[in-house]
């Protein structure tokens, strides 16, 4: 099976080598396209934050001491209610 894959890779290398053609790419065009892409990506991220899309928001796992005390108190209250009823 590995030989079969190697033959495919060799065929691809040979096909690419047959053309012996250099790519004529203008660096300025690449930079322009990358800048457009980056701007659109930043706009998408900002729009998601503004619209309040929860998938893109980071949730804080940090609880203050006061929040911890409130949560523990609620849990204890639920426990005592269960026991006494």
Phi and psi in radians as a Rosetta constraint file:
Dihedral C 1 N 2 CA 2 C 2 CIRCULARHARMONIC -1.140 0.35
Dihedral N 2 CA 2 C 2 N 3 CIRCULARHARMONIC -0.652 0.35
Dihedral C 2 N 3 CA 3 C 3 CIRCULARHARMONIC -1.082 0.35
Dihedral N 3 CA 3 C 3 N 4 CIRCULARHARMONIC -0.662 0.35
Dihedral C 3 N 4 CA 4 C 4 CIRCULARHARMONIC -1.090 0.35
Dihedral N 4 CA 4 C 4 N 5 CIRCULARHARMONIC -0.745 0.35
Dihedral C 4 N 5 CA 5 C 5 CIRCULARHARMONIC -1.156 0.35
Dihedral N 5 CA 5 C 5 N 6 CIRCULARHARMONIC -0.667 0.35
Dihedral C 5 N 6 CA 6 C 6 CIRCULARHARMONIC -1.126 0.35
Dihedral N 6 CA 6 C 6 N 7 CIRCULARHARMONIC -0.686 0.35
Dihedral C 6 N 7 CA 7 C 7 CIRCULARHARMONIC -1.093 0.35
Dihedral N 7 CA 7 C 7 N 8 CIRCULARHARMONIC -0.698 0.35
Dihedral C 7 N 8 CA 8 C 8 CIRCULARHARMONIC -1.094 0.35
Dihedral N 8 CA 8 C 8 N 9 CIRCULARHARMONIC -0.761 0.35
Dihedral C 8 N 9 CA 9 C 9 CIRCULARHARMONIC -1.123 0.35
Dihedral N 9 CA 9 C 9 N 10 CIRCULARHARMONIC -0.706 0.35
Dihedral C 9 N 10 CA 10 C 10 CIRCULARHARMONIC -1.095 0.35
Dihedral N 10 CA 10 C 10 N 11 CIRCULARHARMONIC -0.714 0.35
Dihedral C 10 N 11 CA 11 C 11 CIRCULARHARMONIC -1.078 0.35
Dihedral N 11 CA 11 C 11 N 12 CIRCULARHARMONIC -0.718 0.35
Dihedral C 11 N 12 CA 12 C 12 CIRCULARHARMONIC -1.139 0.35
Dihedral N 12 CA 12 C 12 N 13 CIRCULARHARMONIC -0.767 0.35
Dihedral C 12 N 13 CA 13 C 13 CIRCULARHARMONIC -1.066 0.35
Dihedral N 13 CA 13 C 13 N 14 CIRCULARHARMONIC -0.744 0.35
Dihedral C 13 N 14 CA 14 C 14 CIRCULARHARMONIC -1.145 0.35
Dihedral N 14 CA 14 C 14 N 15 CIRCULARHARMONIC -0.724 0.35
Dihedral C 14 N 15 CA 15 C 15 CIRCULARHARMONIC -1.100 0.35
Dihedral N 15 CA 15 C 15 N 16 CIRCULARHARMONIC -0.741 0.35
Dihedral C 15 N 16 CA 16 C 16 CIRCULARHARMONIC -1.188 0.35
Dihedral N 16 CA 16 C 16 N 17 CIRCULARHARMONIC -0.646 0.35
Dihedral C 16 N 17 CA 17 C 17 CIRCULARHARMONIC -1.275 0.35
Dihedral N 17 CA 17 C 17 N 18 CIRCULARHARMONIC -0.448 0.35
Dihedral C 17 N 18 CA 18 C 18 CIRCULARHARMONIC -1.123 0.35
Dihedral N 18 CA 18 C 18 N 19 CIRCULARHARMONIC -0.625 0.35
Dihedral C 18 N 19 CA 19 C 19 CIRCULARHARMONIC -1.300 0.35
Dihedral N 19 CA 19 C 19 N 20 CIRCULARHARMONIC -0.595 0.35
Dihedral C 19 N 20 CA 20 C 20 CIRCULARHARMONIC 0.788 0.35
Dihedral N 20 CA 20 C 20 N 21 CIRCULARHARMONIC 0.752 0.35
Dihedral C 20 N 21 CA 21 C 21 CIRCULARHARMONIC -1.974 0.35
Dihedral N 21 CA 21 C 21 N 22 CIRCULARHARMONIC 2.250 0.35
Dihedral C 21 N 22 CA 22 C 22 CIRCULARHARMONIC -1.430 0.35
Dihedral N 22 CA 22 C 22 N 23 CIRCULARHARMONIC 2.543 0.35
Dihedral C 22 N 23 CA 23 C 23 CIRCULARHARMONIC -1.333 0.35
Dihedral N 23 CA 23 C 23 N 24 CIRCULARHARMONIC 2.313 0.35
Dihedral C 23 N 24 CA 24 C 24 CIRCULARHARMONIC -1.778 0.35
Dihedral N 24 CA 24 C 24 N 25 CIRCULARHARMONIC 1.557 0.35
Dihedral C 24 N 25 CA 25 C 25 CIRCULARHARMONIC -2.055 0.35
Dihedral N 25 CA 25 C 25 N 26 CIRCULARHARMONIC 2.251 0.35
Dihedral C 25 N 26 CA 26 C 26 CIRCULARHARMONIC -1.477 0.35
Dihedral N 26 CA 26 C 26 N 27 CIRCULARHARMONIC 2.145 0.35
Dihedral C 26 N 27 CA 27 C 27 CIRCULARHARMONIC -1.050 0.35
Dihedral N 27 CA 27 C 27 N 28 CIRCULARHARMONIC -0.602 0.35
Dihedral C 27 N 28 CA 28 C 28 CIRCULARHARMONIC -1.131 0.35
Dihedral N 28 CA 28 C 28 N 29 CIRCULARHARMONIC -0.652 0.35
Dihedral C 28 N 29 CA 29 C 29 CIRCULARHARMONIC -1.137 0.35
Dihedral N 29 CA 29 C 29 N 30 CIRCULARHARMONIC -0.715 0.35
Dihedral C 29 N 30 CA 30 C 30 CIRCULARHARMONIC -1.095 0.35
Dihedral N 30 CA 30 C 30 N 31 CIRCULARHARMONIC -0.795 0.35
Dihedral C 30 N 31 CA 31 C 31 CIRCULARHARMONIC -1.076 0.35
Dihedral N 31 CA 31 C 31 N 32 CIRCULARHARMONIC -0.705 0.35
Dihedral C 31 N 32 CA 32 C 32 CIRCULARHARMONIC -1.080 0.35
Dihedral N 32 CA 32 C 32 N 33 CIRCULARHARMONIC -0.812 0.35
Dihedral C 32 N 33 CA 33 C 33 CIRCULARHARMONIC -1.124 0.35
Dihedral N 33 CA 33 C 33 N 34 CIRCULARHARMONIC -0.725 0.35
Dihedral C 33 N 34 CA 34 C 34 CIRCULARHARMONIC -1.120 0.35
Dihedral N 34 CA 34 C 34 N 35 CIRCULARHARMONIC -0.684 0.35
Dihedral C 34 N 35 CA 35 C 35 CIRCULARHARMONIC -1.128 0.35
Dihedral N 35 CA 35 C 35 N 36 CIRCULARHARMONIC -0.721 0.35
Dihedral C 35 N 36 CA 36 C 36 CIRCULARHARMONIC -1.095 0.35
Dihedral N 36 CA 36 C 36 N 37 CIRCULARHARMONIC -0.789 0.35
Dihedral C 36 N 37 CA 37 C 37 CIRCULARHARMONIC -1.041 0.35
Dihedral N 37 CA 37 C 37 N 38 CIRCULARHARMONIC -0.822 0.35
Dihedral C 37 N 38 CA 38 C 38 CIRCULARHARMONIC -1.094 0.35
Dihedral N 38 CA 38 C 38 N 39 CIRCULARHARMONIC -0.730 0.35
Dihedral C 38 N 39 CA 39 C 39 CIRCULARHARMONIC -1.096 0.35
Dihedral N 39 CA 39 C 39 N 40 CIRCULARHARMONIC -0.790 0.35
Dihedral C 39 N 40 CA 40 C 40 CIRCULARHARMONIC -1.113 0.35
Dihedral N 40 CA 40 C 40 N 41 CIRCULARHARMONIC -0.694 0.35
Dihedral C 40 N 41 CA 41 C 41 CIRCULARHARMONIC -1.116 0.35
Dihedral N 41 CA 41 C 41 N 42 CIRCULARHARMONIC -0.787 0.35
Dihedral C 41 N 42 CA 42 C 42 CIRCULARHARMONIC -1.100 0.35
Dihedral N 42 CA 42 C 42 N 43 CIRCULARHARMONIC -0.716 0.35
Dihedral C 42 N 43 CA 43 C 43 CIRCULARHARMONIC -1.082 0.35
Dihedral N 43 CA 43 C 43 N 44 CIRCULARHARMONIC -0.743 0.35
Dihedral C 43 N 44 CA 44 C 44 CIRCULARHARMONIC -1.076 0.35
Dihedral N 44 CA 44 C 44 N 45 CIRCULARHARMONIC -0.752 0.35
Dihedral C 44 N 45 CA 45 C 45 CIRCULARHARMONIC -1.133 0.35
Dihedral N 45 CA 45 C 45 N 46 CIRCULARHARMONIC -0.774 0.35
Dihedral C 45 N 46 CA 46 C 46 CIRCULARHARMONIC -1.138 0.35
Dihedral N 46 CA 46 C 46 N 47 CIRCULARHARMONIC -0.715 0.35
Dihedral C 46 N 47 CA 47 C 47 CIRCULARHARMONIC -1.129 0.35
Dihedral N 47 CA 47 C 47 N 48 CIRCULARHARMONIC -0.656 0.35
Dihedral C 47 N 48 CA 48 C 48 CIRCULARHARMONIC -1.147 0.35
Dihedral N 48 CA 48 C 48 N 49 CIRCULARHARMONIC -0.675 0.35
Dihedral C 48 N 49 CA 49 C 49 CIRCULARHARMONIC -1.177 0.35
Dihedral N 49 CA 49 C 49 N 50 CIRCULARHARMONIC -0.715 0.35
Dihedral C 49 N 50 CA 50 C 50 CIRCULARHARMONIC -1.175 0.35
Dihedral N 50 CA 50 C 50 N 51 CIRCULARHARMONIC -0.739 0.35
Dihedral C 50 N 51 CA 51 C 51 CIRCULARHARMONIC -1.313 0.35
Dihedral N 51 CA 51 C 51 N 52 CIRCULARHARMONIC -0.192 0.35
Dihedral C 51 N 52 CA 52 C 52 CIRCULARHARMONIC 1.362 0.35
Dihedral N 52 CA 52 C 52 N 53 CIRCULARHARMONIC 0.552 0.35
Dihedral C 52 N 53 CA 53 C 53 CIRCULARHARMONIC -1.147 0.35
Dihedral N 53 CA 53 C 53 N 54 CIRCULARHARMONIC 1.982 0.35
Dihedral C 53 N 54 CA 54 C 54 CIRCULARHARMONIC -1.160 0.35
Dihedral N 54 CA 54 C 54 N 55 CIRCULARHARMONIC -0.381 0.35
Dihedral C 54 N 55 CA 55 C 55 CIRCULARHARMONIC -1.191 0.35
Dihedral N 55 CA 55 C 55 N 56 CIRCULARHARMONIC -0.479 0.35
Dihedral C 55 N 56 CA 56 C 56 CIRCULARHARMONIC -1.735 0.35
Dihedral N 56 CA 56 C 56 N 57 CIRCULARHARMONIC -0.064 0.35
Dihedral C 56 N 57 CA 57 C 57 CIRCULARHARMONIC -1.566 0.35
Dihedral N 57 CA 57 C 57 N 58 CIRCULARHARMONIC 2.476 0.35
Dihedral C 57 N 58 CA 58 C 58 CIRCULARHARMONIC -1.556 0.35
Dihedral N 58 CA 58 C 58 N 59 CIRCULARHARMONIC 2.300 0.35
Dihedral C 58 N 59 CA 59 C 59 CIRCULARHARMONIC -1.614 0.35
Dihedral N 59 CA 59 C 59 N 60 CIRCULARHARMONIC 2.431 0.35
Dihedral C 59 N 60 CA 60 C 60 CIRCULARHARMONIC -1.450 0.35
Dihedral N 60 CA 60 C 60 N 61 CIRCULARHARMONIC 2.285 0.35
Dihedral C 60 N 61 CA 61 C 61 CIRCULARHARMONIC -1.693 0.35
Dihedral N 61 CA 61 C 61 N 62 CIRCULARHARMONIC 0.042 0.35
Dihedral C 61 N 62 CA 62 C 62 CIRCULARHARMONIC -1.523 0.35
Dihedral N 62 CA 62 C 62 N 63 CIRCULARHARMONIC 2.266 0.35
Dihedral C 62 N 63 CA 63 C 63 CIRCULARHARMONIC -2.059 0.35
Dihedral N 63 CA 63 C 63 N 64 CIRCULARHARMONIC 2.383 0.35
Dihedral C 63 N 64 CA 64 C 64 CIRCULARHARMONIC -1.310 0.35
Dihedral N 64 CA 64 C 64 N 65 CIRCULARHARMONIC 2.907 0.35
Dihedral C 64 N 65 CA 65 C 65 CIRCULARHARMONIC -1.055 0.35
Dihedral N 65 CA 65 C 65 N 66 CIRCULARHARMONIC -0.663 0.35
Dihedral C 65 N 66 CA 66 C 66 CIRCULARHARMONIC -1.126 0.35
Dihedral N 66 CA 66 C 66 N 67 CIRCULARHARMONIC -0.734 0.35
Dihedral C 66 N 67 CA 67 C 67 CIRCULARHARMONIC -1.133 0.35
Dihedral N 67 CA 67 C 67 N 68 CIRCULARHARMONIC -0.664 0.35
Dihedral C 67 N 68 CA 68 C 68 CIRCULARHARMONIC -1.114 0.35
Dihedral N 68 CA 68 C 68 N 69 CIRCULARHARMONIC -0.798 0.35
Dihedral C 68 N 69 CA 69 C 69 CIRCULARHARMONIC -1.054 0.35
Dihedral N 69 CA 69 C 69 N 70 CIRCULARHARMONIC -0.739 0.35
Dihedral C 69 N 70 CA 70 C 70 CIRCULARHARMONIC -1.097 0.35
Dihedral N 70 CA 70 C 70 N 71 CIRCULARHARMONIC -0.756 0.35
Dihedral C 70 N 71 CA 71 C 71 CIRCULARHARMONIC -1.130 0.35
Dihedral N 71 CA 71 C 71 N 72 CIRCULARHARMONIC -0.779 0.35
Dihedral C 71 N 72 CA 72 C 72 CIRCULARHARMONIC -1.102 0.35
Dihedral N 72 CA 72 C 72 N 73 CIRCULARHARMONIC -0.734 0.35
Dihedral C 72 N 73 CA 73 C 73 CIRCULARHARMONIC -1.071 0.35
Dihedral N 73 CA 73 C 73 N 74 CIRCULARHARMONIC -0.751 0.35
Dihedral C 73 N 74 CA 74 C 74 CIRCULARHARMONIC -1.089 0.35
Dihedral N 74 CA 74 C 74 N 75 CIRCULARHARMONIC -0.754 0.35
Dihedral C 74 N 75 CA 75 C 75 CIRCULARHARMONIC -1.099 0.35
Dihedral N 75 CA 75 C 75 N 76 CIRCULARHARMONIC -0.732 0.35
Dihedral C 75 N 76 CA 76 C 76 CIRCULARHARMONIC -1.132 0.35
Dihedral N 76 CA 76 C 76 N 77 CIRCULARHARMONIC -0.707 0.35
Dihedral C 76 N 77 CA 77 C 77 CIRCULARHARMONIC -1.082 0.35
Dihedral N 77 CA 77 C 77 N 78 CIRCULARHARMONIC -0.770 0.35
Dihedral C 77 N 78 CA 78 C 78 CIRCULARHARMONIC -1.070 0.35
Dihedral N 78 CA 78 C 78 N 79 CIRCULARHARMONIC -0.704 0.35
Dihedral C 78 N 79 CA 79 C 79 CIRCULARHARMONIC -1.072 0.35
Dihedral N 79 CA 79 C 79 N 80 CIRCULARHARMONIC -0.848 0.35
Dihedral C 79 N 80 CA 80 C 80 CIRCULARHARMONIC -1.160 0.35
Dihedral N 80 CA 80 C 80 N 81 CIRCULARHARMONIC -0.623 0.35
Dihedral C 80 N 81 CA 81 C 81 CIRCULARHARMONIC -1.106 0.35
Dihedral N 81 CA 81 C 81 N 82 CIRCULARHARMONIC -0.727 0.35
Dihedral C 81 N 82 CA 82 C 82 CIRCULARHARMONIC -1.107 0.35
Dihedral N 82 CA 82 C 82 N 83 CIRCULARHARMONIC -0.743 0.35
Dihedral C 82 N 83 CA 83 C 83 CIRCULARHARMONIC -1.192 0.35
Dihedral N 83 CA 83 C 83 N 84 CIRCULARHARMONIC -0.724 0.35
Dihedral C 83 N 84 CA 84 C 84 CIRCULARHARMONIC -1.461 0.35
Dihedral N 84 CA 84 C 84 N 85 CIRCULARHARMONIC -0.209 0.35
